[in-house]
């Protein structure tokens, strides 16, 4: 029952979480096989167009906070990604926070494992033109689970090297810094592991914090030699926030928009 809830429950509209009845009926009909039944009924093409149009920074979806005006809005002249995803069922309400000065703030998240994994698989295909990515996902998961940073580096470099040149030429997704972080985020989020983007500390924001079992990865991205990411992690003491909670790995990754790949990968383990 726990696994069924993890896969198909989680839709929340300021009340009790509910299941997707379409999923449950097909889950039973297909012999209790866990699969993406609802998500497979249609590809969110319109959402992908909005992501491209706005150069949306995808890691933001892991820690999304909005007010009620955005939740309820549907301005045809100025369509936003977040309300469309909420109204279409790709995001749901996680928490509601009443503000001291009045009004409410909502934390949004993917409702369940089916939507989270399937949506990020779609993002991988959109961002990279890759249709066979299972081996890359497996390598990333193994590297993170084992704390094998050399394998993580090799896998990420191979990932970006495999993105076809015409994928950059035919659109503008590679022209902004968030693209590289968005690709990594989509792959990691498709593994179903816990990720916090723009993770707030008392001295700044961590680009990505990744949790897997007893390991915590604090990751900072830079593009075209703008500062040194590992140095920034250490100077701002980002690891203090998670001291004593597990094995902490500090990972600085630098990209080159000319090379379209990682040109520096530095890391340290904090005990």
C-alpha positions as CSV (number, residue, x, y, z in Angstrom):
1,X,0.0,0.0,0.0
2,X,2.9,2.3,0.7
3,X,4.3,1.9,-2.8
4,X,0.8,2.4,-4.4
5,X,0.5,5.7,-2.4
6,X,4.0,6.7,-3.5
7,X,3.2,6.2,-7.2
8,X,-0.4,7.3,-7.6
9,X,-1.5,9.4,-4.5
10,X,-0.5,12.9,-3.7
11,X,-3.0,15.2,-5.4
12,X,-3.8,17.9,-2.9
13,X,-6.1,20.8,-3.3
14,X,-6.0,22.2,0.2
15,X,-7.5,19.1,1.7
16,X,-6.8,15.4,2.0
17,X,-4.4,13.9,-0.6
18,X,-6.3,11.8,-3.2
19,X,-5.4,9.2,-5.7
20,X,-5.6,9.5,-9.5
21,X,-8.6,7.1,-10.2
22,X,-7.5,6.6,-13.8
23,X,-4.2,5.3,-12.6
24,X,-5.7,3.0,-10.0
25,X,-8.1,1.4,-12.5
26,X,-5.4,0.7,-15.0
27,X,-3.0,-0.4,-12.3
28,X,-5.5,-3.1,-11.3
29,X,-6.4,-4.0,-14.9
30,X,-2.8,-4.4,-15.9
31,X,-2.1,-6.9,-13.1
32,X,-0.7,-4.5,-10.5
33,X,2.2,-3.4,-12.6
34,X,3.7,0.1,-11.6
35,X,3.7,2.2,-14.7
36,X,3.0,5.8,-15.9
37,X,-0.6,5.2,-17.0
38,X,-2.0,8.7,-16.7
39,X,1.1,10.5,-17.9
40,X,1.3,8.2,-21.0
41,X,-2.1,9.5,-22.3
42,X,-0.4,12.7,-23.6
43,X,2.9,14.5,-24.0
44,X,2.9,18.0,-22.4
45,X,4.0,19.7,-25.6
46,X,2.6,23.0,-24.6
47,X,4.5,23.1,-21.4
48,X,7.8,22.3,-23.3
49,X,7.0,25.3,-25.5
50,X,6.7,27.5,-22.5
51,X,9.9,26.2,-21.0
52,X,11.7,27.0,-24.3
53,X,10.0,30.4,-24.7
54,X,11.0,31.6,-21.3
55,X,14.3,29.8,-20.9
56,X,12.8,28.4,-17.7
57,X,15.3,27.4,-15.0
58,X,14.1,23.8,-14.4
59,X,15.7,23.2,-10.9
60,X,13.3,25.8,-9.6
61,X,10.5,23.2,-9.8
62,X,12.1,21.3,-6.9
63,X,11.5,24.1,-4.4
64,X,8.6,26.1,-5.8
65,X,6.8,28.7,-3.7
66,X,4.0,30.8,-5.2
67,X,1.2,33.0,-3.9
68,X,-2.6,32.5,-4.5
69,X,-2.7,35.0,-7.4
70,X,-0.3,32.7,-9.4
71,X,-2.2,29.6,-8.5
72,X,-5.5,31.0,-9.7
73,X,-4.3,32.9,-12.7
74,X,-5.0,32.1,-16.3
75,X,-3.9,35.2,-18.3
76,X,-4.0,34.2,-21.9
77,X,-1.9,37.3,-22.8
78,X,0.8,36.4,-20.3
79,X,0.7,32.6,-19.7
80,X,3.0,31.4,-16.9
81,X,4.4,27.9,-16.6
82,X,3.6,27.3,-13.0
83,X,-0.2,27.8,-13.0
84,X,-0.5,25.7,-16.2
85,X,1.4,22.8,-14.6
86,X,-0.8,23.1,-11.4
87,X,-4.0,23.2,-13.3
88,X,-3.0,20.4,-15.6
89,X,-2.0,18.1,-12.6
90,X,1.8,18.1,-13.1
91,X,2.1,20.1,-9.8
92,X,0.1,20.0,-6.7
93,X,0.0,21.7,-3.3
94,X,2.5,20.4,-0.8
95,X,2.1,23.0,2.0
96,X,0.2,26.2,2.7
97,X,1.8,29.0,4.7
98,X,-0.2,31.8,6.1
99,X,1.7,35.1,5.9
100,X,1.9,37.4,8.9
101,X,1.0,40.4,6.8
102,X,-2.0,38.6,5.2
103,X,-2.5,36.1,2.4
104,X,-1.0,32.7,1.8
105,X,2.1,31.2,0.2
106,X,1.9,27.7,-1.4
107,X,4.7,25.2,-1.8
108,X,4.2,23.1,-5.0
109,X,5.6,19.8,-6.0
110,X,5.0,16.9,-8.3
111,X,2.1,14.9,-6.8
112,X,3.7,11.5,-7.0
113,X,6.4,9.2,-8.4
114,X,4.6,8.6,-11.7
115,X,4.5,12.3,-12.6
116,X,7.9,13.2,-11.2
117,X,9.8,10.4,-13.1
118,X,7.8,10.6,-16.3
119,X,7.8,14.4,-16.6
120,X,11.6,14.6,-16.1
121,X,12.1,11.8,-18.7
122,X,10.2,14.1,-21.1
123,X,12.5,17.0,-20.1
124,X,15.6,14.9,-20.8
125,X,14.3,14.1,-24.3
126,X,13.5,17.7,-24.9
127,X,16.7,19.2,-23.6
128,X,19.1,16.6,-25.1
129,X,17.3,14.9,-28.0
130,X,18.3,11.7,-26.3
131,X,15.9,8.8,-26.6
132,X,18.0,6.1,-25.0
133,X,19.1,7.4,-21.6
134,X,18.6,4.4,-19.2
135,X,22.3,3.6,-19.0
136,X,23.2,7.2,-18.2
137,X,20.6,7.3,-15.4
138,X,21.9,4.0,-14.1
139,X,25.5,5.3,-14.1
140,X,24.5,8.5,-12.3
141,X,22.5,6.6,-9.7
142,X,25.4,4.2,-9.0
143,X,27.9,6.9,-8.8
144,X,25.9,8.9,-6.3
145,X,25.0,5.8,-4.2
146,X,28.6,4.7,-4.0
147,X,30.1,8.2,-3.6
148,X,32.2,7.5,-6.8
149,X,32.9,11.1,-7.9
150,X,35.2,10.0,-10.8
151,X,32.4,8.0,-12.2
152,X,30.0,10.9,-11.8
153,X,32.4,13.2,-13.6
154,X,32.9,10.7,-16.5
155,X,29.1,10.1,-16.8
156,X,28.3,13.8,-16.9
157,X,31.0,14.6,-19.5
158,X,29.7,11.7,-21.7
159,X,26.2,12.9,-21.3
160,X,26.9,16.4,-22.6
161,X,29.2,15.0,-25.3
162,X,26.3,13.0,-26.6
163,X,23.9,16.0,-27.1
164,X,23.8,16.5,-30.9
165,X,25.2,19.8,-32.3
166,X,21.9,20.6,-34.1
167,X,20.1,20.5,-30.8
168,X,21.9,23.8,-30.0
169,X,21.5,25.2,-33.5
170,X,17.8,24.8,-33.9
171,X,16.9,26.6,-30.8
172,X,18.3,28.9,-28.1
173,X,18.4,26.5,-25.1
174,X,22.2,26.4,-25.0
175,X,22.5,30.2,-25.0
176,X,21.8,30.7,-21.3
177,X,23.6,29.4,-18.2
178,X,20.6,27.6,-16.7
179,X,20.6,25.1,-19.6
180,X,23.5,23.1,-18.2
181,X,22.1,23.0,-14.7
182,X,18.6,22.1,-16.1
183,X,20.0,19.1,-18.0
184,X,21.7,17.7,-14.8
185,X,18.6,18.5,-12.8
186,X,16.3,16.6,-15.2
187,X,18.5,13.5,-15.1
188,X,18.8,13.5,-11.3
189,X,15.1,14.3,-10.7
190,X,14.2,11.4,-13.0
191,X,16.0,9.1,-10.5
192,X,13.3,9.8,-7.9
193,X,15.9,11.1,-5.3
194,X,15.5,14.1,-3.1
195,X,16.8,17.4,-4.6
196,X,16.7,20.9,-3.4
197,X,17.5,23.7,-5.9
198,X,18.6,27.1,-4.7
199,X,19.0,25.7,-1.2
200,X,19.1,28.6,1.2
201,X,21.8,28.9,3.8
202,X,22.8,31.8,6.0
203,X,25.5,32.8,3.5
204,X,23.8,32.3,0.2
205,X,22.0,29.8,-2.1
206,X,23.4,26.4,-3.0
207,X,22.7,25.6,-6.7
208,X,21.7,22.0,-6.0
209,X,21.7,19.8,-2.9
210,X,21.2,16.1,-3.7
211,X,20.4,13.4,-1.1
212,X,20.8,9.7,-1.5
213,X,20.8,7.3,1.5
214,X,23.5,8.6,3.8
215,X,25.2,10.9,1.2
216,X,24.7,14.6,0.6
217,X,26.0,16.3,-2.5
218,X,26.4,20.1,-2.5
219,X,26.8,21.2,-6.1
220,X,27.6,24.6,-7.5
221,X,27.7,25.5,-11.3
222,X,29.6,28.1,-13.1
223,X,29.8,28.9,-16.9
224,X,32.8,30.3,-18.8
225,X,35.2,30.8,-16.0
226,X,32.9,33.0,-13.8
227,X,34.4,32.4,-10.4
228,X,35.4,29.0,-9.0
229,X,32.5,26.9,-7.9
230,X,34.2,24.7,-5.3
231,X,35.9,27.7,-3.8
232,X,32.6,29.4,-3.4
233,X,31.1,26.4,-1.7
234,X,34.0,26.4,0.8
235,X,34.2,30.2,1.3
236,X,30.4,30.4,2.1
237,X,30.6,27.3,4.3
238,X,27.5,25.7,2.6
239,X,28.4,22.3,4.3
240,X,27.7,23.7,7.8
241,X,23.9,23.3,7.2
242,X,24.2,19.6,6.8
243,X,27.1,18.8,9.2
244,X,26.5,15.6,11.1
245,X,23.7,14.4,8.8
246,X,25.7,12.1,6.6
247,X,28.8,12.0,4.3
248,X,29.0,15.4,2.6
249,X,30.5,15.9,-0.9
250,X,31.3,19.4,-2.2
251,X,31.2,19.4,-6.0
252,X,32.1,22.4,-8.2
253,X,31.3,22.1,-11.9
254,X,32.4,24.6,-14.6
255,X,30.9,24.6,-18.1
256,X,32.1,26.2,-21.3
257,X,29.4,27.4,-23.7
258,X,32.0,27.1,-26.5
259,X,32.9,23.5,-25.7
260,X,29.3,22.8,-24.7
261,X,30.6,20.5,-21.9
262,X,32.2,20.4,-18.5
263,X,35.7,21.9,-18.5
264,X,36.4,21.7,-14.7
265,X,35.1,19.2,-12.1
266,X,36.5,19.6,-8.6
267,X,35.3,18.0,-5.4
268,X,36.1,17.4,-1.8
269,X,34.6,15.1,0.9
270,X,33.7,16.7,4.2
271,X,33.9,14.4,7.3
